[in-house]
Amino acid sequence: MPEKRGVRGVKSAVRTVALLELLAGRGDRPSRLDELAGELDVPRSSMYQLLRTLIDCGWVRTDSTGSLYGIGIRALLTGTGYLDSDPLVRAARPYLDEASRELGETIHLGRLDGPDVVYLATRESHEYPRTLSRVGRRVPAHAGALGKALLAERPDAELPLPAGELAALTPRTLTARDALLADLAGVRGRGHSVEHEETVTGIAGFGFALRRGVPAVDAISCSVPVARLTPEHEARIVEVMNGIRARIEAHASPAPGAPDWR
């Protein structure tokens, strides 16, 4: 079992978490018992018992036939609790609203989690159709503005990237490490990241790390359709988002005695 800080993992707990993460990652694609048992390398009988326990607790749901499984409503309650208890999310919300009003574009707040960025808050633009981004969605850090803004805060030798070739979300995603490292050098020089259709075709993004700690783990971004992106609009986005970043950094400091979450 994996160990962290000298503590041996509890096998049943690790298995339960792995199952919930697998179901959550499948979204609207339900799973069958044999698929889950094979994916997690767990005996079929053990997987069935675990599923029945989690169904009874509300963490997993099943269809009327009892043969399809998906993530349950308790996962939503837990995720909402995480957002409600996070001081940065609470502090950033009014500034995200302000950026959305000033720019008329979609604004995101995200957090680095291993090789991915998780969206913590989104303010959707009313000027164009909704993108794929949503709270709780995970996106490879190398592919988007949020992630590249945060990767650039780290030395190249310490980037939390998966082994091998990087995954492509669109034909324009940077999958070669040399190309990504060159791009991150540009981010460090500008002070913000830029991506053109690397996460979603037709959408460009600008990312700004929130430097509340070293290295930064949170960032904000602005997404805009490439058809609407003029040099003047890009300059306005950078100006407004830099101002929003500075205000979040100034007003989102932990309160005295607040937990130092890791």
N, C-alpha and C positions, 0 to 999 in steps of 0.2 A: 504494500500500500504506500502511496505517496506520503512524505513527511514534510512538515513545515515547522521551523523553530523547535525541532526535536520532538514533536508530538506526532504519534502514529495515527493515521487516518482510521476512522471507524468504517469498516467495510460496508455495512448496511446504509450508513449515512451517505457515503460517497456514491453508492449505487443509486440511491434515491435522487440525489441531486443530479446525477448524470441523466437519469430518466426524464426528470422534469425539464432539464435544459434541452434535451433532444426533442421532446414534444413541443416545447415553446418555439424551437427553431423551425419546426415544420409548418408553423402558421395554420393555414386552412387546409392542409393536407393531412388527414387523419392517418393513424398508423394501426397496423395489425400486430397481434401478439408475436407472431413468428418474426416479423420485421424488427421489433424492439429487442427481442431476445437475441437475435443475430447481431444487430448493430452494437449492443453492449456486451456481447459474449457472456450472457447469463442463461442458465438453464431455463427452459420454457416454463416448468412448474414454478420456479422461484419468481420469474417475471410475472406470472399470472397472480401469484399471492401478493406481490408488491403492488401491482395495478389495482387489485381489489381493495387493498388497504387505503391506497391513495384516493380511490373513488369514494369510499366511505367518508374520507376526511375532506372531500371537495377539491383536492388538488389535481385530480384527473377526472375527465368525464368520458362517458361511453355512449354509443348510439343505442337505438331500441333493440338491435340484434345482439348487443354485447360483444361485437367483434371488432369495432373500431374505437380507437382511443385518441383523445386530444387533451390539451392542457385545460385545467379546471379554473373556476372563478376565484379560488383562493389565491392563485398566482397573481391575479389582478389586484386583489386587496393588499397583498404584500408589496407589490410594485408601487402602488399608490402611497403606501405607508413610507416607502423609501423616499419618494419625491417630497412628501409632506414634511418629513423630518430633516431634509437636507437644507442647511442654512444658505448655501450658495443659490440653490434653485429659488428659494423664497426671495432672496435679495435681488436676484437678477430679473425676475418676472416683469417688474414695471419698466426696466430698461429695455427689455426685449420688445415690449409693447411700443415704447417710444421709437425704437429703431424701425419697427414695422410701419408705424404711422408716417415717419419722415421719408422713408425710402419707397414704400409701397411694394416691398419685396418680402420674400419668405426669410425669416430669421430663425436660427437654431442655436441651442446650447447643448454641448456634448461633452462627454467624459471619456478619457482613454481607459480601456479595460483590456490589458494584454495587447494583442495585435489589432484590436478593433476599437472603434468609437461607438459609444452608446448614446443615442439622442435622449436628452433629459427634458427638453422643452422645445416647442416649435410654435411660431406664429406664422400662419399661412397667409400668403398674399391673396388679395381678392381680384388681382389683375390677370391671373392666368390659372389654368387648372392645377389642382393639387398634384404635387410630386409624390414619389414613393416614400419620402421621409415621414416618420411618425415617432412619437415618444416610445422608447423601448427598442427601437430598431437598431441592429448592429450593422456597421459598415466597416470593411477593412480600412485601417488607418491610412494606408498608402494611396487609397483611391479617392479620397475626398478632401475638401478644404479644411474641415475641422481636424481630421487626422494629420494632415501634412503640417498644419500649424503647430500641432503638439509634437510630432516627430522631430521637427526642426529645433525644438527646445532641448533635444538630447544629442550627445555625441554620436557620430555615425556608428561607432563600435558598440553602442549600447541601445540601438534601435530594437524595439520589441516586434521584430518581423518574423514570419514563419520561414522555415527552411525551404529552399528550392525557389522556383519561379513564382512570382507574385500573381495572385488571381486577377483576372481581367473582368471588370463589370461592364465595360463598353469597349469598342475598338480603340478608344483613346486612353484607356487606363495605362499608366506606367507600370509595366511588369518586369522590366530589367532593372536590377539594383543600381547599376551605374547611372542610369537615367534618373532614377528616383533620388539618388544622392546629389546629383547635380541640381535637381529641382529644389531639394531641401536647402542647399547652399544659397539659392536665390531667395528662398523664404527668409533665411536669416539676414540677408542683406536688405530686403524690403521691410521686414518686420511683420509681414502677413503673408499668407499663402494664397495662391491663385490656381484654380483648376477649371479647365474648359471641357465639359462633357466627359469627364473621367468616371463619374458616378452614375449620372443619368444623361442619356442623349438629349441634347437640346438645352441643357442647363449648365451654367457656369457658377462657380462659387468662390467666395473670398473668406478666408479663415483668420481668426485673431486669437492667439493664446491668451488666457487670463493668468498673469504671472503673480499668483497669490502664494506660490511656493516654488521650490526648485527641486526637480523640474516641474513645469506646469502640467496639470492633469486635465484641466477644463479649458474649453475654447468656445467662442461664439462665431457664427458665420452668417453670411448673406448669400442666398441663392437667387439667381436671376436668369430668365431665358436669354440665350445668346442672341436672339433676334432683337431684344430690347437693349442690348449692352452696347452703348456708345462710349467713346473715351470720356466724355463729360459725365456720363452716368457712373462709370467706373470710379472716376475721381471723387464723385459725391459719395459713393458707397464707402470708399476707403476713409474719407473724412469723417463721416457719421459714425462708422463702426469703430474707428480709433477713439473717438470721443466716448462712445458707449463703453468700450473696453476700460478706459481710464476710470469712468464713474463706477462701474461694477467693482473694479479692483479696489477703489477707495472706500466703497460702502459695504463690501461683502466680507470684511474681516471677521474672524470668529469672535464671539462674545467672550468676555472674561469667564474662565471656568468651563467653557464649552468643551465637549470631547474633541480630541485631535484624531479624527477618523483616519484609518489607514486602509 
